């Protein structure tokens, strides 16, 4: 793994954002566990949940009966994971948006522009237009695949596969209501013991694993891209 002083600023930012997202993920989960403990131990099952929790503030939706606490906390755990996956996807796209133009200055990545240039009828598209093309479903995997093929860089295949699985989960939440489809099942069904039509599991363990997997992938990619740039740096 690269030493911090060797990392790009973009990777350091990615690491920081992932750490902040992980902090939020774990803090919310801890609060939900505390809610379960307090509400589950209360004998006043019909009083408002907000009163049982002893929290002040105008929380209108928490006026529901305490006996419904488990329904609420289970739903919130699912939302917590889903938002974490959405966030880590955005963090990684921001990393690519920052680092690729710098790589392009030393090692032309013109092959990434070709499809977009054809779509807009010629001319050199902006990096923003290029990356927008890869923001759809499976886009990051396609983009990284193009980088590997176009530059010859080497990345640990297992690191790439693991990160892509969690980014693909994000795609299912955005485009398929969190249900496993044929494509996900084909590539990751055995790993997750799931088939088309099943709901994705939702727990904090998956959230943690997603954060660590995307960070590891970022470290691998950053090292490969820095090496690529160094090979093409002007000689003194």
N, C-alpha and C positions, 0 to 999 in steps of 0.2 A: 504494500500500500504506500502511496506517495506520502512523503513528509509534508506537513502543512506549508512550509516555506516554498515548496516546489509546485503547489497547486495554483491554478488560476484563481483570480478574484471571483470569477463566476462560480467556480466549484465551492469556494469558501462561503459564498452567499447561499448556494444550494444547501450546503450542510447546515448553515444557520437556520434557514427556513424549515428544513426538515425537522431539526431539533425543536423549534418553536411549535410546529404542528404536532409533534409527538408529545410535547408538554401539555398542549391543549387536550389531546386525545386522552392522556392518562388522568389529567385533572378532572375532566368531565366524568370519566369512568369511576374515579374515586368518589366523586360527589353522588353518583348514582348508587354506588354500593352503600354509601352512608344513608341515602334515602331509603333503600331497602331495609337497612338495619333499624332505622328509627320507625318507619311506618309499619314494618312487619312486627315490631315489638309493641306497638300501641294497642291498647284495649278499646280505644274509641274509633272503631272502624268506620262509623258513619259521619264523623266530623270532617270538615274540609281538610284536604291533604296539607294545604299551606299552614293551617293551624297546628297540625300534628308535627310538622317539620320545624315550627317555631321560627319561621322566617318572615320578616316584615317586607312590605313592598306591595305594589299593585300587580300581583300575578293573577289575572282574572281566570286563566285556564286551570289554575291549581286549586280552584274552589271545588273540584270534584271530590267525592268521598274517598277517605283514606284507603278503604278496602280495594280501590282500583289502582293502588300504587304500582303493583307489578306490571300491569298492562302499560303504564306510562313509562316506567324505567326500561322495560324491554324494548319498547319502541325507540326511546332515546338512545339506547346503546347501538341500535342499528343505524340510526341517523348519524351518530358520532363516527362510526366507521366509514359510512358512505362519504361524509364530508371530508374525512381525512384522506381518502383515496382521490377525491376530486382535487384536494389541495396539493397533494404530492405530484399529481399530473401537471398542474399549473406551474409548480416550482421547477419541474424538469424542463418543461417547454421554455420557461424564462431563461433557464441555464443555456439551452441551445440557442435561443434568440440572442443571447449575449456573446457566447463563445464562437459561434460559427463565422460571423463576419471577421473576427480577428484571425481565425485560421485561414480564411479565404485570402487574406492579405499576403500570406507567405506560401500557401499551397492552394491554388485556384480550385474552387469547388463548383465550377461552371456546370457540371453535370446535374446539379440540383436545380439549376435554372431552366433547363431545357423544356420540361413539361409545362411549366408556367408560362414561359415565353411563347410557346406554341398556342396556348389557350388564349393569350391576350393579343395574338396576332403579330408577334415579333417584338424586338426591343429587349432591353435588359430589365427584368422585373426587380423590384425592391426586395430586400431580405424579408420584410414583413409579408409581402405577397407570397414569397416562397414558403415561408413557415406556415402561413394560413392554409396552404394546400395540404399540409400534414397534420392539421389539427383535428381532422375527422377521425372516424373509427379506424383503429390500427395504424394511425399515422406515424406515431413515434417509432414503431417497429419498422415500418416501411422506410422512414427517413434514416434510421441507423443502419438498416440493411444497405441502403444506397451509399451511405458513407463508407461502409466496410468494403463494398464492391468497388467503389470509385477511387478509393485511396489506398486500399490494401492494408489498412490498419488491422491489428489483431486485438480482439477482446475475448476474455474468458467466456465461452459459449454458455456455461451454466449461469454466470452472473447475468448475462443478457436474457436468458430464458426466464429466470426467476423474476427479474424486474418486469419483463413484458407480461407475465401472468397477472401481476397486480394492476398494471396499467390497462390490461384487457378487462379486468374486473370493473375498473372505472368506466370503460366503454359500455359495458353491459348496463350499468346504472343509468348512464346518460341516454343510451339508445334503445335499451330493451327492458326497462323496468326492473332490472336486477335479476332477470331470468337467464339461465344458461341457454345459449343457442348452439346450433350445430358447429359453428366455427370454434367457439370456446371449448366445447366438449371434445372436438377432434384433436386440438392441440394440448389441452390441459385436463381433460376429463379424467384420465387415469390418476393424475397427481392429486386432484381434488375429489376423486371418487364421486363424480356427478355426471348426469346425463342431460340432454336437452329438455328444457321445461322446468328443471329444478330451480329453486331459489338459491342464490349464493349464501354461504354461511356468513354470519355477522357477529364478530367478537373482537375484543381488543387484541388478542394474540395475532390475528390477521393484520390488524392495523400496524402493530409493531413490526411484524415481518415485512410488511410493505415498505415502511420507512427505511429499514435497514437494507432491503434489497435494492431500492432505487438509489440510495446513497452509495452502495457498493458499485452499482452499475455506473453511476456518475464518476466515481473515482477511476474505474477502469477506462472509461471513455476519455476522461480528462487527460490521463497519462498518455493514452494513445495519440490524442490530438496534439498534445504538447510535443511529443516526440516527432510527429509529422511536421510540425512547424519548425522544429529545430533542424531537421534534415534540409529544409529549404531556406534557412536563414542565410543572409549574405555573409560571405567569408571575409574575415578581417584582412 
